[in-house]
Amino acid sequence: MIERLPRPFRVLLAATLGASLTLAAGCGSTDDDKSSGSSGKSGKTLFVFAAASLTETFTSLGKTFETAHPGVKVKFNFGGSSALAQQITQGAPADVFAAASPATMKTVTDAKDASGTPTTFVRNRLEIAVPPSNPGKVKTLKDLTDPKLKVVECAPEVPCGAAAIKALAAANLKVKPVSQEQDVKAALTKVQLNEADAALVYRTDVKSAAGKVTGIDFPEAAKAINDYPIATLAKAPQADLAGQFVQLVLSAQGKSVLTQAGFESP
């Protein structure tokens, strides 16, 4: 039929049909895009600020949380609790804060940046970490007073540093550290790299570095145990997810992961 029409009519008809097909294809593409967008889940990110000593346990719990919440990504900021508290009070976006001491959590609560009352979920105590060969022949806390030994501590404002000061005071001892680190993992690393003969760190960190360092218990550690509080934050971008993550930490499953790592129940 088209071949029998005069040429001008055939050109006009072909152009009209082409435009119709293009419009139909465009409409089909838009519908598919809308369908795809409505069926897909938009990803959410939960930001957790946590003490460096919680690195291994919280990383494990984060994976558990992601499995139970498809489409949710848990991102951690591990470090010294005092530095993390400062970041939060200065406006860093965060949903949950888990500190290694009530004092560092108080910085956040005093600034009205915590939602509700923080909950103590575990406790931790110090050990002396030495290289496996123990070149300094360290056996007791008193041995750390030997000026020939390279001893590392956490900085005084960091919870593990504050605990070290308390433990040494309980034993009426004074130690001159060669360095004071900003978090417990940094102090532990000095021993792992044989840059120090000993470091005062948490028992849990010694356990996480099994084979790379040796831990030495000392009785004065019982007088410098740190409580670990956790709280959702007042300006949490993901408030509902923040509450659910805290519940996981406080659950029987969370306690199991933490106690297996060497933490103590409060």
VOBA-1610 file (N, C-alpha, C; in pm, whole numbers, padded with zeros to 5 digits, always signed):
BEGIN
Met+00082-00120+00000Met+00000+00000+00000Met+00086+00126+00000Ile+00193+00127+00086Ile+00278+00245+00096Ile+00346+00274-00037Glu+00387+00163-00110Glu+00457+00182-00237Glu+00367+00251-00340Arg+00232+00236-00328Arg+00141+00292-00427Arg+00115+00441-00404Leu+00152+00494-00282Leu+00130+00636-00253Leu+00234+00720-00326Pro+00200+00845-00356Pro+00298+00936-00417Pro+00416+00953-00323Arg+00533+00982-00379Arg+00657+00988-00301Arg+00648+01084-00184Pro+00595+01209-00199Pro+00591+01301-00084Pro+00515+01244+00034Phe+00403+01171+00003Phe+00324+01111+00111Phe+00400+01000+00180Arg+00479+00922+00098Arg+00556+00812+00157Arg+00662+00866+00254Val+00728+00977+00220Val+00830+01037+00306Val+00769+01085+00436Leu+00652+01151+00425Leu+00586+01203+00544Leu+00540+01090+00636Leu+00487+00984+00577Leu+00439+00871+00657Leu+00555+00801+00728Ala+00666+00783+00659Ala+00783+00717+00717Ala+00836+00798+00836Ala+00839+00932+00820Ala+00888+01017+00928Ala+00797+01008+01050Thr+00664+01006+01022Thr+00567+00998+01132Thr+00581+00867+01208Leu+00595+00756+01133Leu+00610+00625+01197Leu+00738+00619+01278Gly+00846+00676+01223Gly+00975+00675+01295Gly+00966+00750+01426Ala+00901+00866+01422Ala+00887+00945+01544Ala+00805+00871+01648Ser+00698+00801+01602Ser+00612+00725+01694Ser+00689+00613+01761Leu+00773+00542+01683Leu+00851+00432+01737Leu+00953+00483+01840Thr+01016+00598+01808Thr+01115+00654+01901Thr+01049+00693+02033Leu+00930+00756+02024Leu+00858+00795+02144Leu+00818+00675+02227Ala+00771+00569+02158Ala+00732+00447+02228Ala+00850+00385+02299Ala+00967+00384+02230Ala+01087+00325+02291Ala+01128+00406+02413Gly+01118+00542+02399Gly+01155+00626+02511Gly+01064+00603+02629Cys+00934+00590+02604Cys+00840+00564+02715Cys+00869+00431+02781Gly+00902+00330+02700Gly+00932+00198+02756Gly+01053+00203+02846Ser+01158+00279+02807Ser+01279+00290+02886Ser+01250+00357+03019Thr+01168+00461+03018Thr+01136+00533+03141Thr+01060+00445+03238Asp+00965+00366+03187Asp+00889+00276+03273Asp+00980+00175+03339Asp+01077+00123+03261Asp+01170+00024+03316Asp+01254+00086+03427Asp+01298+00211+03402Asp+01380+00278+03501Asp+01303+00299+03630Lys+01175+00339+03617Lys+01093+00362+03736Lys+01072+00232+03811Ser+01046+00125+03734Ser+01022-00005+03796Ser+01147-00050+03871Ser+01263-00031+03806Ser+01389-00070+03868Ser+01415+00010+03995Gly+01389+00142+03990Gly+01414+00226+04106Gly+01324+00192+04223Ser+01199+00159+04197Ser+01105+00132+04306Ser+01131-00002+04371Ser+01184-00097+04292Ser+01207-00229+04348Ser+01340-00239+04421Gly+01438-00150+04387Gly+01569-00157+04452Gly+01566-00093+04589Lys+01649-00142+04681Lys+01659-00086+04816Lys+01772+00014+04822Ser+01740+00133+04873Ser+01846+00233+04886Ser+01934+00196+05005Gly+02066+00197+04985Gly+02157+00157+05092Gly+02163+00260+05203Lys+02185+00214+05325Lys+02201+00301+05441Lys+02334+00269+05507Thr+02396+00371+05564Thr+02524+00353+05630Thr+02511+00391+05778Leu+02556+00300+05864Leu+02556+00324+06008Leu+02698+00355+06051Phe+02720+00471+06112Phe+02854+00511+06154Phe+02871+00487+06304Val+02967+00400+06337Val+02994+00364+06476Val+03133+00411+06515Phe+03142+00496+06616Phe+03269+00540+06672Phe+03298+00452+06793Ala+03412+00384+06793Ala+03441+00289+06901Ala+03588+00290+06940Ala+03612+00262+07068Ala+03749+00255+07121Ala+03832+00155+07041Ala+03960+00185+07024Ala+04048+00100+06944Ala+04051-00044+06994Ser+04036-00064+07123Ser+04040-00199+07180Ser+03920-00283+07139Leu+03820-00220+07077Leu+03701-00293+07031Leu+03710-00331+06884Thr+03823-00306+06822Thr+03836-00324+06677Thr+03792-00462+06630Glu+03848-00566+06688Glu+03818-00702+06640Glu+03674-00743+06670Thr+03629-00718+06792Thr+03495-00763+06830Thr+03385-00686+06757Phe+03401-00554+06747Phe+03297-00475+06680Phe+03297-00499+06529Thr+03413-00525+06471Thr+03417-00559+06328Thr+03336-00685+06303Ser+03351-00783+06392Ser+03275-00907+06381Ser+03125-00882+06398Leu+03089-00802+06498Leu+02947-00772+06522Leu+02890-00688+06408Gly+02973-00605+06346Gly+02928-00526+06232Gly+02887-00614+06115Lys+02963-00720+06091Lys+02929-00813+05984Lys+02799-00887+06016Thr+02782-00922+06142Thr+02658-00987+06185Thr+02539-00894+06162Phe+02557-00768+06194Phe+02451-00669+06178Phe+02415-00650+06031Glu+02516-00644+05946Glu+02492-00626+05803Glu+02415-00744+05745Thr+02449-00865+05791Thr+02378-00984+05743Thr+02231-00980+05781Ala+02203-00930+05901Ala+02065-00923+05949Ala+01989-00803+05891His+02061-00709+05831His+01999-00588+05775His+02050-00568+05632Pro+01995-00642+05535Pro+02039-00629+05396Pro+02029-00484+05348Gly+02133-00440+05279Gly+02134-00303+05228Gly+02197-00203+05322Val+02229-00248+05446Val+02291-00159+05544Val+02441-00186+05551Lys+02520-00079+05552Lys+02665-00090+05566Lys+02706-00027+05698Val+02783-00101+05777Val+02833-00048+05904Val+02976+00000+05883Lys+03000+00125+05911Lys+03134+00181+05899Lys+03184+00223+06037Phe+03307+00183+06068Phe+03363+00210+06200Phe+03471+00316+06196Asn+03478+00391+06304Asn+03588+00484+06328Asn+03649+00441+06461Phe+03759+00365+06455Phe+03825+00317+06575Phe+03940+00411+06612Gly+03957+00433+06742Gly+04067+00519+06785Gly+04065+00539+06934Gly+04146+00633+06981Gly+04145+00666+07122Gly+04011+00728+07160Ser+03953+00685+07271Ser+03819+00731+07309Ser+03813+00882+07326Ser+03918+00941+07380Ser+03917+01086+07402Ser+03911+01162+07269Ala+03984+01114+07168Ala+03983+01177+07037Ala+03847+01160+06969Leu+03789+01042+06984Leu+03658+01016+06924Leu+03551+01104+06988Ala+03556+01118+07120Ala+03460+01202+07191Ala+03469+01346+07142Gln+03591+01392+07120Gln+03611+01529+07072Gln+03553+01546+06932Gln+03575+01445+06847Gln+03521+01452+06711Gln+03368+01461+06713Ile+03306+01384+06801Ile+03160+01383+06811Ile+03108+01519+06857Thr+03171+01575+06961Thr+03124+01705+07011Thr+03151+01818+06912Gln+03242+01794+06818Gln+03270+01896+06716Gln+03183+01878+06592Gly+03091+01781+06598Gly+02994+01767+06490Gly+03017+01656+06391Ala+03111+01567+06416Ala+03133+01456+06323Ala+03007+01370+06316Pro+02962+01332+06196Pro+02842+01249+06183Pro+02865+01109+06239Ala+02789+01072+06339Ala+02803+00941+06401Ala+02670+00898+06459Asp+02648+00767+06465Asp+02523+00711+06517Asp+02540+00649+06654Val+02655+00586+06678Val+02681+00515+06803Val+02821+00548+06852Phe+02835+00559+06984Phe+02967+00579+07044Phe+02987+00475+07153Ala+03097+00400+07142Ala+03135+00301+07244Ala+03272+00342+07296Ala+03278+00385+07421Ala+03401+00438+07479Ala+03466+00336+07572Ala+03595+00358+07599Ala+03668+00267+07687Ala+03673+00317+07830Ser+03596+00423+07860Ser+03589+00471+07998Ser+03469+00563+08014Pro+03413+00569+08134Pro+03303+00662+08161Pro+03346+00808+08143Ala+03472+00838+08173Ala+03521+00975+08163Ala+03513+01028+08020Thr+03551+00946+07923Thr+03545+00990+07784Thr+03402+00996+07734Met+03316+00908+07783Met+03174+00916+07747Met+03112+01042+07806Lys+03158+01083+07924Lys+03104+01202+07990Lys+03125+01328+07905Thr+03233+01330+07829Thr+03257+01442+07738Thr+03141+01458+07642Val+03089+01345+07596Val+02978+01346+07499Val+02845+01375+07567Thr+02822+01316+07683Thr+02695+01340+07753Thr+02686+01484+07804Asp+02797+01539+07851Asp+02798+01677+07898Asp+02764+01775+07786Ala+02801+01738+07664Ala+02773+01822+07547Ala+02634+01797+07491Lys+02556+01713+07561Lys+02419+01679+07518Lys+02418+01608+07382Asp+02527+01537+07352Asp+02536+01469+07222Asp+02499+01321+07230Ala+02466+01272+07349Ala+02421+01133+07362Ala+02270+01131+07376Ser+02210+01026+07324Ser+02065+01010+07334Ser+02036+00913+07449Gly+01983+00963+07557Gly+01956+00876+07671Gly+02080+00852+07756Thr+02067+00757+07845Thr+02177+00725+07938Thr+02264+00614+07881Pro+02396+00634+07876Pro+02486+00528+07826Pro+02477+00402+07912Thr+02501+00288+07850Thr+02497+00159+07920Thr+02635+00097+07921Thr+02680+00054+08039Thr+02808-00017+08048Thr+02787-00160+07998Phe+02865-00201+07899Phe+02841-00332+07839Phe+02954-00431+07865Val+03075-00384+07890Val+03187-00474+07926Val+03285-00398+08015Arg+03381-00475+08068Arg+03492-00417+08143Arg+03621-00474+08086Asn+03732-00404+08114Asn+03861-00449+08061Asn+03971-00416+08161Arg+04076-00497+08164Arg+04187-00472+08254Arg+04319-00479+08180Leu+04421-00421+08242Leu+04552-00413+08178Leu+04634-00541+08193Glu+04726-00558+08100Glu+04831-00659+08108Glu+04960-00592+08057Ile+05070-00654+08091Ile+05198-00609+08034Ile+05222-00692+07908Ala+05239-00624+07796Ala+05269-00694+07671Ala+05419-00686+07646Val+05478-00799+07617Val+05622-00805+07585Val+05641-00888+07458Pro+05754-00872+07388Pro+05781-00958+07273Pro+05787-01103+07319Pro+05757-01198+07231Pro+05759-01340+07269Pro+05889-01383+07336Ser+06002-01323+07296Ser+06131-01361+07356Ser+06156-01290+07489Asn+06074-01190+07519Asn+06085-01113+07643Asn+06230-01072+07673Pro+06290-00992+07585Pro+06431-00955+07602Pro+06459-00878+07731Gly+06357-00808+07784Gly+06378-00732+07905Gly+06360-00813+08032Lys+06328-00943+08014Lys+06308-01033+08129Lys+06203-00978+08228Val+06096-00923+08173Val+05991-00864+08256Val+05904-00973+08317Lys+05881-00963+08447Lys+05796-01059+08518Lys+05687-00991+08600Thr+05717-00870+08647Thr+05623-00799+08733Thr+05611-00653+08690Leu+05513-00583+08746Leu+05496-00441+08715Leu+05617-00361+08761Lys+05677-00400+08871Lys+05793-00330+08924Lys+05911-00333+08828Asp+05919-00438+08749Asp+06030-00450+08653Asp+06030-00335+08552Leu+05913-00276+08529Leu+05903-00168+08430Leu+05971-00040+08476Thr+06008-00035+08603Thr+06078+00085+08654Thr+06226+00088+08618Asp+06275-00022+08563Asp+06416-00030+08523Asp+06440+00071+08410Pro+06527+00171+08431Pro+06550+00273+08328Pro+06610+00219+08199Lys+06664+00100+08203Lys+06722+00040+08082Lys+06615-00015+07987Leu+06496-00035+08041Leu+06387-00090+07959Leu+06316+00019+07879Lys+06277-00015+07756Lys+06195+00074+07674Lys+06049+00037+07698Val+05981+00120+07775Val+05841+00094+07810Val+05750+00195+07738Val+05639+00145+07686Val+05542+00229+07615Val+05410+00227+07691Glu+05349+00343+07701Glu+05217+00355+07762Glu+05125+00430+07666Cys+04996+00430+07698Cys+04903+00518+07627Cys+04912+00656+07690Ala+04877+00758+07615Ala+04878+00894+07666Ala+04781+00906+07785Pro+04807+00993+07879Pro+04726+01004+08000Pro+04577+01030+07974Glu+04546+01105+07866Glu+04405+01135+07837Glu+04329+01019+07775Val+04403+00917+07731Val+04342+00797+07673Val+04309+00699+07786Pro+04193+00631+07780Pro+04154+00542+07890Pro+04260+00442+07934Cys+04333+00381+07839Cys+04435+00284+07881Cys+04551+00354+07949Gly+04576+00480+07915Gly+04680+00556+07981Gly+04638+00595+08122Ala+04511+00634+08137Ala+04459+00668+08270Ala+04460+00545+08361Ala+04429+00428+08304Ala+04431+00304+08382Ala+04573+00270+08425Ala+04669+00293+08338Ala+04809+00265+08372Ala+04856+00353+08487Ile+04818+00480+08483Ile+04854+00572+08591Ile+04795+00523+08723Lys+04670+00478+08720Lys+04603+00431+08841Lys+04669+00304+08894Ala+04703+00211+08804Ala+04765+00085+08846Ala+04903+00110+08907Leu+04981+00197+08845Leu+05115+00227+08896Leu+05106+00299+09031Ala+05008+00386+09046Ala+04989+00456+09173Ala+04950+00357+09283Ala+04870+00258+09248Ala+04829+00157+09346Ala+04948+00076+09394Ala+05048+00061+09306Ala+05169-00014+09342Ala+05279+00078+09393Asn+05249+00208+09398Asn+05347+00308+09442Asn+05474+00302+09357Leu+05453+00295+09226Leu+05564+00285+09132Leu+05560+00399+09032Lys+05676+00433+08979Lys+05686+00534+08874Lys+05764+00477+08756Val+05708+00495+08639Val+05771+00445+08516Val+05789+00563+08421Lys+05904+00571+08356Lys+05929+00673+08255Lys+05919+00611+08116Pro+05803+00624+08052Pro+05787+00563+07919Pro+05869+00634+07813Val+05911+00558+07714Val+05985+00619+07602Val+05888+00686+07504Ser+05761+00647+07510Ser+05659+00713+07428Ser+05522+00691+07490Gln+05431+00784+07461Gln+05293+00774+07506Gln+05205+00783+07382Glu+05136+00675+07351Glu+05061+00662+07227Glu+04915+00708+07241Gln+04855+00743+07127Gln+04719+00798+07127Gln+04609+00693+07132Asp+04644+00565+07117Asp+04547+00458+07140Asp+04622+00330+07172Val+04549+00235+07224Val+04612+00113+07275Val+04676+00028+07164Lys+04617+00032+07046Lys+04674-00046+06934Lys+04812+00007+06894Ala+04829+00138+06902Ala+04958+00197+06868Ala+05064+00154+06970Ala+05024+00149+07097Ala+05118+00105+07202Ala+05156-00041+07181Leu+05059-00122+07146Leu+05084-00265+07122Leu+05176-00286+07002Thr+05155-00205+06899Thr+05236-00218+06777Thr+05385-00196+06806Lys+05417-00105+06898Lys+05556-00080+06934Lys+05625-00208+06983Val+05550-00288+07058Val+05605-00415+07108Val+05615-00517+06995Gln+05513-00522+06912Gln+05513-00616+06801Gln+05629-00592+06705Leu+05667-00466+06691Leu+05777-00430+06600Leu+05912-00431+06671Asn+05913-00478+06797Asn+06036-00481+06877Asn+06097-00343+06897Glu+06011-00241+06897Glu+06057-00105+06924Glu+06045-00073+07073Ala+05989-00167+07148Ala+05974-00149+07293Ala+05989-00285+07360Asp+06039-00279+07485Asp+06053-00404+07562Asp+05922-00443+07630Ala+05834-00345+07651Ala+05707-00374+07719Ala+05610-00259+07696Ala+05482-00291+07709Ala+05378-00188+07698Ala+05264-00226+07791Leu+05202-00124+07849Leu+05083-00147+07931Leu+04961-00131+07841Val+04897-00242+07813Val+04782-00244+07723Val+04671-00328+07785Tyr+04561-00341+07714Tyr+04451-00423+07765Tyr+04476-00571+07740Arg+04419-00650+07828Arg+04426-00796+07814Arg+04369-00840+07679Thr+04262-00775+07636Thr+04199-00813+07509Thr+04291-00789+07390Asp+04373-00686+07397Asp+04464-00657+07287Asp+04578-00759+07281Val+04621-00803+07398Val+04723-00909+07402Val+04666-01036+07338Lys+04541-01065+07371Lys+04478-01186+07317Lys+04460-01178+07166Ser+04425-01059+07117Ser+04404-01042+06972Ser+04534-01054+06894Ala+04646-01031+06963Ala+04777-01040+06899Ala+04849-01168+06937Ala+04772-01271+06962Ala+04828-01400+07005Ala+04943-01446+06915Gly+05055-01483+06979Gly+05172-01529+06905Gly+05268-01418+06869Lys+05217-01294+06865Lys+05303-01180+06831Lys+05355-01110+06956Val+05283-01126+07066Val+05328-01071+07195Val+05291-01172+07303Thr+05349-01154+07419Thr+05316-01236+07536Thr+05259-01143+07644Gly+05154-01188+07710Gly+05091-01108+07813Gly+05134-01151+07953Ile+05154-01053+08040Ile+05192-01080+08179Ile+05090-01013+08270Asp+05019-01094+08348Asp+04923-01039+08445Asp+04997-00979+08564Phe+04935-00880+08626Phe+04990-00825+08750Phe+04873-00786+08840Pro+04885-00809+08970Pro+04772-00791+09062Pro+04716-00650+09067Glu+04800-00549+09046Glu+04754-00411+09055Glu+04653-00375+08945Ala+04646-00458+08841Ala+04551-00433+08733Ala+04407-00437+08783Ala+04384-00513+08889Ala+04248-00524+08945Ala+04199-00392+09002Lys+04291-00299+09029Lys+04254-00170+09085Lys+04240-00061+08978Ala+04249-00103+08853Ala+04241-00005+08744Ala+04159-00061+08628Ile+04047-00124+08662Ile+03960-00182+08558Ile+03874-00074+08495Asn+03866-00074+08364Asn+03785+00024+08291Asn+03649-00030+08252Asp+03545+00047+08281Asp+03410+00016+08232Asp+03394+00076+08093Tyr+03326+00003+08005Tyr+03303+00050+07868Tyr+03155+00084+07849Pro+03121+00213+07833Pro+02982+00251+07808Pro+02954+00265+07658Ile+02829+00243+07621Ile+02787+00260+07481Ile+02658+00340+07478Ala+02642+00423+07375Ala+02521+00506+07364Ala+02492+00539+07219Thr+02363+00555+07189Thr+02326+00613+07060Thr+02344+00764+07073Leu+02362+00831+06962Leu+02390+00974+06966Leu+02267+01057+06928Ala+02259+01173+06989Ala+02140+01258+06976Ala+02113+01299+06831Lys+02220+01320+06754Lys+02203+01363+06615Lys+02232+01250+06517Ala+02206+01128+06560Ala+02234+01011+06476Ala+02156+01018+06345Pro+02223+01012+06230Pro+02154+01010+06101Pro+02064+00887+06085Gln+02104+00776+06151Gln+02027+00651+06143Gln+01989+00609+06285Ala+01901+00683+06347Ala+01867+00660+06488Ala+01811+00520+06514Asp+01720+00474+06427Asp+01661+00342+06448Asp+01767+00232+06439Leu+01852+00239+06336Leu+01957+00139+06320Leu+02058+00148+06435Ala+02084+00269+06483Ala+02177+00287+06594Ala+02127+00212+06717Gly+01998+00226+06745Gly+01940+00155+06859Gly+01949+00005+06843Gln+01929-00043+06721Gln+01934-00187+06695Gln+02077-00240+06709Phe+02176-00159+06669Phe+02314-00203+06684Phe+02351-00212+06832Val+02309-00115+06911Val+02336-00119+07055Val+02271-00243+07117Gln+02151-00274+07073Gln+02084-00394+07125Gln+02161-00521+07091Leu+02223-00525+06972Leu+02305-00640+06935Leu+02425-00651+07029Val+02489-00540+07057Val+02604-00540+07148Val+02564-00590+07286Leu+02444-00550+07332Leu+02398-00587+07465Leu+02335-00726+07472Ser+02310-00786+07356Ser+02244-00916+07351Ser+02337-01029+07395Ala+02279-01147+07412Ala+02359-01264+07450Ala+02463-01294+07343Gln+02428-01274+07218Gln+02522-01297+07109Gln+02638-01198+07117Gly+02607-01071+07143Gly+02711-00971+07155Gly+02802-00998+07272Lys+02744-01034+07385Lys+02824-01063+07505Lys+02916-01182+07482Ser+02867-01281+07406Ser+02948-01399+07377Ser+03072-01362+07297Val+03055-01278+07194Val+03168-01234+07111Val+03268-01157+07196Leu+03219-01071+07283Leu+03306-00986+07365Leu+03380-01065+07473Thr+03310-01154+07540Thr+03376-01231+07648Thr+03477-01330+07592Gln+03451-01383+07473Gln+03548-01474+07410Gln+03676-01399+07376Ala+03664-01270+07355Ala+03782-01188+07321Ala+03859-01145+07446Gly+03806-01177+07564Gly+03876-01142+07686Gly+03814-01033+07769Phe+03706-00973+07721Phe+03637-00871+07798Phe+03562-00937+07914Glu+03537-00859+08019Glu+03466-00909+08135Glu+03325-00850+08139Ser+03232-00926+08195Ser+03097-00874+08209Ser+03094-00767+08318Pro+03013-00665+08301Pro+03009-00556+08400Pro+02945-00602+08532
//
